[in-house]
């Protein structure tokens, strides 16, 4: 950057202001006059200091322009368009533009290689939304009429099955009770018959024993009487021996009758014991079977009642539209919709779009290449060009918005024009450097942004970053 007060004659890009030329000529003339006076020994009058000061003040030219080096750039500066942060490391599957193409805001300039995967995820999320919507509609509609009727039929079937099972088990219980009572009566009759038979046999045998005892006593009396007669010789020995034989016979018959009575007692007692044991077994077994049948009946009644209650609860459940079920279905739908939006957002990031209208200046990443650190392309709005002048910090106070600016460069066919649009807020280091080695290359400057008029913008559309000289009219 340069000002009128510091411009050197040797700087070709900075023409010498007219005021400085006048001052140089006036000084040269003065020096020549003084030299001529001395040569001719002329006495010059002493200058009046006050008048000389007034003359100096009168001839100091007023600064009417500020010149500065600068550069051309599109309005909004040059944008390096890259892939989204989460897509860093992706490859460019297809590049849809070339350098010099004019593009519109929102236009797709490249497609990344993760598009297919993100497309599949988006479709899956969309299907999840449709499933959630169908589930919500199903919950809100409640059960179908056919399902309700089918559940009612299930309840009726369960009730009928319960009644049938209960009736059959009651019949089984009644049969067991009747069988038990019949078997007990039969066994009791058998026991009574055995007891009566045993008592009859015992009495008959006891009568036989008594008869034999009487006959034995009678035989013994005759034996003793015949024994006396035999000793007296009144009877024959054979008659006496027959009487003794009668005693032995009756004695043996009595012993046999007593043995038979003993055996009859034992046999009757055994048969009666066995009959009592059978009666006890029948009583216990029948009672156990009856209790088991009663337990089965109770289980049938309990299980059937539970099945009926469960079926009735199911009917109430499918027939009722509960708010909590509707709320849960709506929450699932909202979650699915949010997932779909996220998937669509991720899919959109696979399409690299331009954020503004402009022209493709440069391509950094081509099809098949991984997105570089410089991004994919550089974009600028060349429909409105700007000049950024680096004005010395000592001159920036003279700059105001709206001031006219003349811009020139050896690369431009003619001088272009614009107006001061914005004045920077920071003091920065000079970036645009003059080729003159005597220039201060570490100057502190303020960037002044100059909006070019329409004609000048069209002229400089292809000259982004061109170094220019700006002349700001104060």
Secondary structure, DSSP 8 states (H G I E B T S, - for coil): ---GGG--TT-TTS---HHHHHHHHHHHHHHHHHHHHHHTT-------HHHHHHHHHHHS----EEEEEEEEEEEEEEEEE---GGGTT-BEEEE---TT-EE-TT-EEEEETTHHHHHHHHHHHHHHHHHHHHHHHHHHH-S-HHHHHHHHHHHHHHHHHHHHHHHHHHHHHHHHHHHHHHHHHHHHHHHHHHHHHHHHHHHHHHHHHHHHHHHHHHHHHHHHHHHHHHHHT-S-HHHHHHHHHHHHHHHHHHHHHHHHHHHHHHHHHHHHHHHHHHHHHHHHHHHHHHHHHHHHHHHHHHHHHHHHHHHHHHHHHHH---HHHHHHHHHHHHHHHHHHHHHHHHHHTTEEE-SSSEEEEEES--TTSB-BTTBSEEEEEEEEEEEEEEEETTTGGG--TT-EEEEE-TTSSS-EEEEEEEE-SS-EE--S--S-TTS-TT-EEEEEEEEE-HHHHHHTTT-TT-EEEEEEE-
